[in-house]
Amino acid sequence: MTASPAPGSGNAPALYAQISADHNLTQALFRQALQDPKGALARIVELGEAAGLPVTPEEVKAHIGSLDDAASKQWLIKARGGL
């Protein structure tokens, strides 16, 4: 059995790609972020753990903030209050 990578090991890009590939999940997270930004962030961290791609909330915020993608930037702007 291999150990999962530790948080801080740069899993945010891979996790983001995995989440982005699932339109329904992406939309659900966006809706959650509008209502409960901290809950959406916690859900992303949980998804990372479940996928073997552990991330910290700070890594998620930094990755989304670094993207040059209008849809991602919109998500971050809408959810920024709780993130």
Backbone bond lengths (Angstrom), bond angles and torsions (degrees), N, CA, C in turn:
res aa  C-N    CA-C-N  psi(-1)  N-CA   C-N-CA  omega(-1)  CA-C   N-CA-C  phi
1 M - - - 1.456 - - 1.519 108.32 -
2 T 1.318 116.77 130.30 1.456 120.50 179.48 1.511 109.74 -96.34
3 A 1.305 115.15 148.47 1.464 120.68 179.52 1.517 109.87 -78.22
4 S 1.319 115.59 147.85 1.460 120.29 175.19 1.516 108.97 -73.40
5 P 1.334 116.47 148.87 1.463 118.17 176.13 1.515 110.05 -60.63
6 A 1.294 116.14 146.35 1.458 121.39 179.52 1.516 110.55 -77.37
7 P 1.346 117.53 152.78 1.463 118.73 173.00 1.523 109.16 -54.85
8 G 1.297 115.56 146.07 1.457 120.25 -178.98 1.520 111.80 96.49
9 S 1.335 116.85 -3.91 1.453 119.34 -176.39 1.523 112.75 -92.09
10 G 1.304 117.41 12.75 1.463 120.01 174.64 1.510 115.00 83.96
11 N 1.309 118.04 33.86 1.460 121.09 -179.90 1.523 113.47 -82.20
12 A 1.323 118.18 -13.62 1.466 120.64 -174.46 1.529 112.71 -56.97
13 P 1.340 120.25 -43.95 1.471 118.71 179.36 1.536 113.01 -61.23
14 A 1.326 117.12 -42.13 1.464 120.04 -179.60 1.524 110.44 -67.93
15 L 1.319 117.13 -40.50 1.456 120.51 178.46 1.524 110.33 -65.30
16 Y 1.322 117.04 -42.72 1.464 121.00 178.65 1.529 110.34 -59.51
17 A 1.328 116.56 -43.32 1.467 120.34 179.50 1.524 110.72 -63.03
18 Q 1.320 116.76 -40.65 1.460 121.12 179.93 1.525 110.77 -65.59
19 I 1.329 116.74 -44.68 1.466 120.34 178.93 1.522 110.39 -65.89
20 S 1.324 117.23 -41.92 1.465 121.45 -178.68 1.518 112.78 -62.89
21 A 1.322 116.68 -27.44 1.459 120.96 -179.52 1.528 112.09 -73.02
22 D 1.320 117.12 -13.74 1.468 122.04 -178.81 1.532 108.04 -109.59
23 H 1.317 116.01 96.61 1.472 121.33 -175.22 1.528 112.08 -57.28
24 N 1.325 116.95 -43.98 1.473 119.62 -178.58 1.521 111.31 -63.77
25 L 1.315 117.20 -41.92 1.459 120.92 178.57 1.526 110.60 -65.41
26 T 1.322 115.92 -42.70 1.464 120.18 179.03 1.524 110.73 -59.00
27 Q 1.325 116.10 -45.42 1.463 120.47 179.88 1.527 111.13 -65.97
28 A 1.319 117.42 -39.92 1.466 120.82 179.27 1.529 110.53 -63.80
29 L 1.331 116.45 -41.83 1.463 119.61 178.75 1.524 111.02 -66.42
30 F 1.331 117.02 -38.07 1.463 120.42 177.99 1.526 110.30 -62.64
31 R 1.329 116.19 -46.41 1.473 119.46 179.19 1.522 110.64 -62.83
32 Q 1.326 116.79 -40.82 1.460 119.98 178.83 1.527 110.11 -64.10
33 A 1.325 116.76 -39.96 1.467 120.45 -179.07 1.524 111.39 -62.67
34 L 1.321 116.92 -33.16 1.460 119.80 178.65 1.527 111.39 -67.93
35 Q 1.328 116.31 -34.40 1.462 121.69 -178.13 1.530 112.82 -92.12
36 D 1.327 115.64 -37.94 1.456 121.81 -171.30 1.531 109.21 -147.68
37 P 1.331 117.60 77.05 1.470 120.62 -175.42 1.526 113.86 -56.64
38 K 1.313 117.19 -41.50 1.471 119.28 -179.77 1.519 110.86 -67.62
39 G 1.309 116.42 -35.84 1.465 120.45 176.66 1.519 111.39 -65.36
40 A 1.330 117.18 -39.08 1.461 120.81 177.91 1.525 110.40 -64.53
41 L 1.302 116.24 -41.39 1.455 120.44 178.09 1.526 110.51 -64.07
42 A 1.322 117.06 -42.79 1.459 120.97 177.47 1.529 110.36 -62.58
43 R 1.315 116.92 -38.29 1.470 121.27 178.71 1.524 110.46 -64.43
44 I 1.311 117.97 -39.99 1.464 121.37 178.18 1.529 109.96 -63.52
45 V 1.318 116.34 -42.18 1.470 120.36 177.60 1.533 109.47 -61.95
46 E 1.338 117.58 -42.47 1.469 121.57 177.73 1.526 111.03 -62.57
47 L 1.324 116.64 -42.14 1.465 120.25 178.49 1.524 110.71 -61.50
48 G 1.316 116.11 -38.76 1.458 120.29 177.69 1.519 111.35 -62.65
49 E 1.324 116.93 -44.77 1.466 120.89 178.17 1.528 110.18 -59.92
50 A 1.325 116.19 -46.26 1.461 120.98 -178.03 1.526 112.06 -64.12
51 A 1.315 116.84 -31.42 1.465 121.40 -178.37 1.523 112.77 -89.70
52 G 1.327 117.33 0.32 1.461 119.91 -177.20 1.516 112.43 75.13
53 L 1.335 115.60 22.04 1.465 122.30 179.19 1.527 108.93 -124.77
54 P 1.329 117.61 66.38 1.464 119.13 -175.43 1.530 112.44 -62.07
55 V 1.316 114.36 138.42 1.463 121.93 178.31 1.520 108.66 -138.67
56 T 1.310 115.36 159.79 1.454 120.82 172.79 1.524 108.17 -100.07
57 P 1.325 117.86 159.59 1.466 119.45 175.64 1.533 111.79 -56.10
58 E 1.321 116.97 -37.48 1.463 120.65 -179.47 1.530 111.37 -64.56
59 E 1.334 116.39 -38.85 1.469 120.33 178.06 1.523 110.83 -64.56
60 V 1.332 116.22 -41.01 1.465 120.35 179.50 1.523 109.73 -62.59
61 K 1.330 117.03 -48.55 1.470 120.88 -179.30 1.521 111.01 -61.52
62 A 1.333 116.90 -43.26 1.463 120.45 -179.36 1.522 110.81 -64.22
63 H 1.320 117.27 -41.47 1.463 119.82 -179.01 1.522 111.12 -66.00
64 I 1.325 116.75 -48.12 1.468 119.38 -179.86 1.528 110.07 -61.29
65 G 1.329 116.79 -39.74 1.463 120.47 179.02 1.518 113.31 -66.21
66 S 1.337 116.92 -23.71 1.467 120.27 -177.89 1.523 113.06 -86.93
67 L 1.321 117.32 -10.32 1.463 120.44 -175.60 1.521 111.74 -74.47
68 D 1.317 115.19 143.58 1.455 121.13 175.62 1.529 107.49 -107.33
69 D 1.318 114.77 61.53 1.454 123.35 -173.55 1.527 106.51 -136.08
70 A 1.312 116.55 119.72 1.460 121.12 -174.09 1.533 112.51 -57.86
71 A 1.324 117.58 -41.90 1.459 120.36 -178.12 1.527 110.84 -65.60
72 S 1.318 116.59 -40.78 1.464 120.15 179.17 1.515 110.81 -67.74
73 K 1.314 116.47 -41.41 1.463 120.01 178.33 1.525 109.52 -62.10
74 Q 1.340 117.33 -39.66 1.462 120.61 179.09 1.523 109.49 -62.17
75 W 1.327 116.71 -42.99 1.469 120.67 178.67 1.514 109.40 -58.79
76 L 1.327 116.60 -45.82 1.456 120.51 -177.88 1.532 110.80 -65.12
77 I 1.319 117.58 -42.28 1.466 121.18 179.87 1.527 109.99 -63.14
78 K 1.323 117.13 -44.90 1.471 120.80 -179.20 1.528 111.13 -65.08
79 A 1.322 116.61 -36.92 1.451 120.45 -174.98 1.521 113.63 -95.26
80 R 1.305 118.23 -4.69 1.461 121.94 -171.37 1.530 113.28 -54.02
81 G 1.314 117.33 -34.74 1.456 119.87 -177.70 1.519 113.23 -53.36
82 G 1.316 117.38 -38.51 1.449 120.30 -179.42 1.499 114.20 -99.07
83 L 1.304 117.16 -11.11 1.453 119.57 -179.14 1.501 109.16 -90.97
